[in-house]
């Protein structure tokens, strides 16, 4: 089904948009309600909606909204989705965690997840990254190694690699959305 983004005023398939509904105290909340306003899953549209929440008034048939936390709500949902897909990938056996395990299975790995706020990291991580071809996608998650390890039910992990299956492809889509929202 095709929906209309209230921020950039373009039409997209529903699966590419994020729904918001009116919650208590006229706050815009993530999710589908009786009436929903749809927004593109990118930082520009979410920021535009936060700055001008009345963009959603026509879709929701009401004025006077507060949309201060729209971007944060989407980022938190995104982290939960990453956690879920990462756990499912771990159960299906496509996650390689820890430096030694990642390097031993480097031919199978399609993308890497690194705990780091940006691309500047320790020599430990640089040594691993330099051994991979440019075809391997790298995602930097602004989370702690303890949290990443908890998501895959292991100890503290700074880097993990994933080969390809259905769960890891869903995770890849979620990671790309996470990258767009930063």
Protein Blocks (a to p, Z undefined) as FASTA:
>chain_A
ZZddfklopacdfklpccddddehhiacedddfbdcdddfbfklmmmmmmmmmlmmmmno
pghiafklmmmmmmmmmmmmmmmmmmmmmmnopacehjklmmmmmmmpmbdcdddfblbd
cfklmmmmmmpcfklccddddbdfklmmmmnopacdfbdcddddfklmmmmmmmmmmmmm
ZZ
